[in-house]
C-alpha cells in the first residue's frame, strides 16, 4: 500500500513531467532532463527533524556528495540544515550556497595541509581519519586551540551490508581507525588523553544495503568507546558523536521505508543513552533526503528488437545513472513510460530493455521490464534519482550534462519550475577537454 504523502509525490511528479514537455524543457530539442520535487525535499527535512526531537541536541547535515548543486544546497541551508563536505570542491559549493562555517563538517580520508589549515582557522568541524592525520593537526595547531570541534573517525568493524562498496565498517574498510585491530582502542584512548582539543567521535557504518540493526551496532560501538574514554579521563572529554547517515532508500516502490522514525527507534533500542542529552549528535544524511524527490526524464529516440527482446533507445544511460548501469542488481530503478505529450501510457505491455546512448553494450538502465508498449518520441522516466544521479555526471563519450530543474505544485495544481543547472553545451564539452591547449602536444618537438 502506498502512503498518502507518497501518492501525492507521485501525482506531483506526473504533473511535472507533463508540464516539462508542454514547456519544452523535455522534448526533441532537450531529450534529457533532471527534475527535483522541492516540496518532497522539504518534507524529508521535516521528517528528519521530527524523528530526532528530544532532549539531545542534534545538528543535521546534508552529505554534499549526494547532490552537489548549489541551488539545492541553498534550499537545504535555508531549511536549517548543515552540510557535510568531503573535498575542496564540496566545501566551496557549500560556502557558495550560504552555509556558515559553524554548520559545516569536513570529512575526507585524504585531507591535505592546504585543506586543513583554513578549516581549523574558520571553525569548521573536522573528522580526522587516522593517527597520521592527528599528528599533522598537532603540527598545524602548534599548541593553539582549533576554532571548531575536532573528531576522530573510528571503524567499528561490524561487517558489511548487501552492497560491499557502500559498507564502510568492514574489517578492511579504508575509513577511520579500525577498533578491533590489536591495540587500536588503547591508541584511541591515548590520543584523546594527549589532546584536550579532541572532543568528538565519528562512526559511519554505510548506506544503501545496510540494515538498521547493523547501523545501530556500529553507532553503539562508538558510543561505548566514548563512555569508556570519558570515564577513564575522569571528565566529559568527548562531548559530541557524529553518527553519520546511511538510511537506506526504497528503490522498489513509492513509499519511504525505512523511515527516519524507524531509524531513531532502532537507535533508541540499541543505544538508549545516546539520546539523554550528554552528547551533541551530528548526522550526515544524503541519499534519503533527496532520492525519492528526483526524476530523470528522457525522450525515446528509437525502438528496435534483438533476439526477440524489445529495446528502447533513450538519452539517459551511464552518464547520469552510472551506478545502475554498472551494478544493476544493487541499484535497480523504477521506470515510467509516458507518451509524447508527457502523460502516462496505458494499454498493452511488452518486455523491454531501456538503453542509454553510451557506446557499450551494457549501457542499460533497466532490463527485461514489463512496460507499456514504447514508441519513438515517448518519454521514459527514471524514478528515485534525486541523489547521485543527475548531479554526479560521468563524462563517458563526452556526453553533456543535462539541465536540472526544481519544481513545486501550487494550490491551483499548476507546476512552477526553477532552473537549477543549465544544460551543458557541446561547445562547453570541447572547451573542458583542453581546447585552449589543442597544439600543446604537437608543439613539444623532438629535442
N, C-alpha and C positions, 0 to 999 in steps of 0.2 A: 504494500500500500504506500502511496506517495503522500507525504505530508502537505498541509496547506501552503506552507512557505515554499516548498519545493515546486508545487504545482504553479504557484504564482511566478516563480523564477522561470519555469518552462514557458509559460504564456508570454512573459516579457521577452524572452529570447526569440520566440517565433515572431512576435510583433517587430522586434528589432531587425531580424533578417529580412522581413518583408519590406520594411521601411528603407533598409540599406539598399536593396535592389531598386526600389522606387526612386531613391535619391541618386542613384548611380555610384554609390560607394562600393557596390559589388555588382559586377556585370562584365560584359565583353571588354570594356576599357579598363577594368580593375578586377581581374579574375581571382584575387586573393585578398582577404581582409581579416583582421583580428577585431573582435567585438568584446567589450567588457561591461558587465552589468554593474553600475555604480551602486545601485540600491542593494544588490546582493553582497557586494564587498562590505558595505557599511553594516548590513545585518550580521555578517560574520564577525565583525569587530564587536558589535553589541553582544553577541552570544558569548564571545571570549571573555569580555569584561564581566558579564553576568555570572558565568561559571566560576570565576575566581573571587567573587565577592566574599569577604570575610575579614577576620582580624589581621591577617598578614598583609603587609604592603607588597604590591605586585607591580612591576614595571613590564609591560608587554612591548616587545619589539618585533618588528617585521623583518624577516630574513630577506635582505635586498636581492639576493641571488634569484629568488623566486620570480621577481618581476622588476628588473632594474630600469624602469621607465619613470622619468622624473615626475610627470603629472600624476602617475599612480602613487608614487611615494609622497607627493604633496597631499593627495587625498587622505592617505593614512596618517600623515603628520597632523593634518587638520582634525582628524578624528581622535587625536590624543595618543597615538602610538609612538613608540620609539623605533629605532632602526638598527638592526644588526648587519654589519658590513664585514666583508672578508677580503677586501682588496682596495688599493688606492682608488680605482675607478668607482667602486661602490660607495666609498667614503665621499668622494666628490659629488656623486649623484645625490646622496642623502643630504649633504650640505646645500646643494643647489635646490633641493626640494623644501628646504626650510627647517630641517631638524636641527635643534640646538645641540651643542657638543654634549651636554649632560643627558641627552636622550639617545646617545649612540653607544653601541657595543661593538668593539673591534675584535673579530675572531679571524685567525688565519694561522696555519701551521708554518708559514714561511715569511713572517713579518721582518722587514729589513730595518736597519738602523734609521734610515730616512723616513720610514713609516712610523716607527715607534716614537721618535723624538717629538713630533707635533702632537701625537695622541697623548703622550704623557704631559705635555705642557698645557693642553687645552681642556683636560679633564674628561676625556673620552674614557669610558670603562673599557678595560682591556682584559681579555682572557689569554694568558700565556700558555704555550703548548708544551713546553719541555724545560728541563733543567738548564740547558744551554741558553735558552731564551731568558730564563730567570737571571742567569749570570750577566747576560747582555744588559738587562734592565738595571741590574746593580751598578754597572759601569756608567750607564747613561744618567742615572739619578745622582750618583756620586755623593750620597749622604743626604740629599734633599728629599722631601716628600713629593709623591706624584700628585697631580691636581685632581685625579679621579680615582675611582675604585679599581683595584687590580686583582684578578683572579687567576687561579691555576686550573687548567683543564685536566681532568682525570678520565681514564678509560676504565670503567668498572668491569670490563671483560665478561659481560653476562651472556654473550652469544649473539648470533645473527637472526634476523627475521627472514622473511620469504625471499627478499631481494638482497643478495650479498653486497652489491655495490652501494646500497642505501643503508647498510648496517655499519655503525661506527663504534660499536662496543664489542668487537670480536677479539679473540686472543691476539691477533696481529694487526689490529687497526692502526693506521698511520697517525691517528689523532690522540693527543694527550699522554699523560703518564699512566702506563699500564699497571693498575693497582695489584694485580695478582702475580706480577713478576717478583722474584726474590728481592727483598729489601726495599721495594717501592714504597710501601706505606710509611716505613720509618723515614725514608728520604723525604717524603712529602711533609711529614710532621716536622722534621728538622728544618725544611725550607720555610715553613711558617714561623717556627721558633726564632729563626735568624732574621726575619724581615717583618718588622712591625707594619709596613705598608701593604703587606699581602693580606687581603681580607675577604676574598671570595673563593668558592669552589665552583667549577663548571663541569657538567656532565651532560652528554647528549648521546643517546643510545642509537638513534637512527630515525628514519622517517617511513616512507611508504614500505609496507610489508612487515613492519614491526608491530606486533600485537601490544595492546595496552599493558598487560602484565609484565612483559619484558621491559618496556619503557619504565614502568614503576620500579622494577627490580634494580635497574641502573640508577635511578634517582635515589632510591633508598640507600644504595651503597655510598653515594656521595654525601647524603645526609648523615649517615652513621659515622663517616670519616670526619665530617665537620664537628659532630658531637665529641668524638674522641680527641680531636685537636684542641677544642676549646676546654675540655676537661683537663687535658694534660698540661696545657699552658696556664690554667687557672683563671682564665677570663675569656670573654667572647671575642677572640681574635677574628674568627670568621663571622661576619655579620650578614653576608649575602650568599645565596645559592642560585646560580644560573642553571636552570633545568632544561634549557634548550627548547626545541619544538617537537616536531615529528608526528603530529596527529595524522594518521593515515586518511586518505581520501577514498570515498566510494566511487570508483570509476565504472561500476557495473550498473548503477541506477541513478535516479534523480535525487534520492534522499541523502541528507548529510548523516553519515554514520561511519564510525562512532562520532558522537558529538563532543564538544568541549566539556559539557556536563558529565558525560561518560568518563572522559579523561580525568577530570578532577575527582570524581567518585572513586576511581581506581587508585589514585594517589592518596586520597584520604584513608582508604582502607589499608594500603600497603605502608604508608609513611604518615601516620596521623600527626606526628609532631611537626611536620613540615609547615603546617598552616597555623601554628599557635602564636605567630607574631614575633618570634625571636629572630627570624631571618627575613631579610628582604628577598623576595623571589623575582627572578628575571626569566621571561620566556622569549623564545625566538621562533615563533610560528611563521610559516611562509605559504607553502602549498595549500594548506587547509583554509587559509583566509581568502584565496583568490581562485583556486582551480574551478570550482563549480560555477563561478560567475563569468567564465570566459568561453568564447566560441570562435572557432576558425571557420570562415565561410569561403568556399571556393567554387568556381564555375567548372562544370564538366565540359572538357574540350572535345573529347572523342569517346565513343564506346566501341568495343570490339569483343571478340571471343577467341579463346585459345584452348585447345584440348577440352572443349565442352564447357569451359568456365567463362562467364561474362566478366569483362574488365571495363571499369570506368576510369578514364584518364583525366586527372584533375591537376590543379596547380599547387596543391598542398602535399608536400612529401617530407623527406628528411630535413629539408632546410628549416621547417617550422615544427616538425614532430620527430626529432632525431631519436628520442628515447623509444617511442612507439615503433618506429621503423626498425631499429637495431635490436630491440628487446620486446617484441610484440606480446610474448606471453606475460611479461611483467607489467607492461604498460598498455593494455588494450584500451581503446577509446570507443565510446558510443558514437554512432553515426546517424544523422538525419538526412533525409532526401526531400528536396523542395523543387517545385517547378521553376520555370524561368522567371516567373513573377514573384518568387520568394515565398510561395505558400506550400504547406506540407503536401506531399504527394500521397495519394491513396491508390487503391486498386491492386492488380496482380503483383506478385513478388517474384524475385529470382535470386539465385545465389550468385554473388558478385564479389570481385576484388576491387577495392578502391586504391587506385595507383596514383603516385605523385609524378612530378616532372623530372626527377633526377635520373641521371643516366647510369643506373644499375638496377638489376632485376629485382632486388629486394626492396625497392622503394615503394612499399605498400603501407597505407595507414590502416587498412582493415582487409582481412582475408576471409573468403568463404562466408560472407554475411548474407542473410536473407533480408532483402530490402525491396521496396517498390521499384518497378522497372525504371531504369535510369536512361535518359536520353541526352544527347549533346545540348548544351545550353541550360540544363538543370543545375541546381545548386546542391552541393554536398556540405553538410555542417559537421564539424568535429567538436563534440561537446567536452566540457570539463577541462578546457585548455587555457584557463586564465593564468596559470603559473607555469613557468619554464618553457612554454611552447612558443607563442608568437613573440615573446620578449627575449628568447635565447636563440638567436638565429645561427644556423650552421651554413656557412657560405659555400657549400658544395655546388659545383657547376656555375659559380658566380651568379647565383640567383639573387635578385634584390630583396631586401627586407620589405615586407608588406606594410601598408598603413594599418594603424590601430586606432579605433575609436571607442570612447566610452559612451554609454547611453543610460538614460533614465526615462521612465514612463510617467507621464503626468496623470493627474486625476481624470483628465479627459481621455486617457488612453493613448494619447499621441506620444510618439517616441522622439526624444531630442538627443542629438549626437554632439560630441565634442571631440575634436581631433587630439589624439594623444601622441602619435608619432606619424609623420608624413611617410608615404611610400618612398623607398629609395629608388632613384632613377638609375638606368643602365649607365649613364654617364658617370654618376657618382660611384658606381661599382668599379668602373675603369679607373677613375682617379684614385680610388682607395687601393688599387692593385699596383701602384707605382708609376702611374703615367708621367709624373713630373721627372722621373728618372729613367725614361724609356731608353736612352742611349748610354746609360751608365756602364753596362757590361761590354758592349761592343767598343766602347771608348777606353777600356783598360789597357789595350795594347799588349804586346808580347815581350816587353823588356824583362 
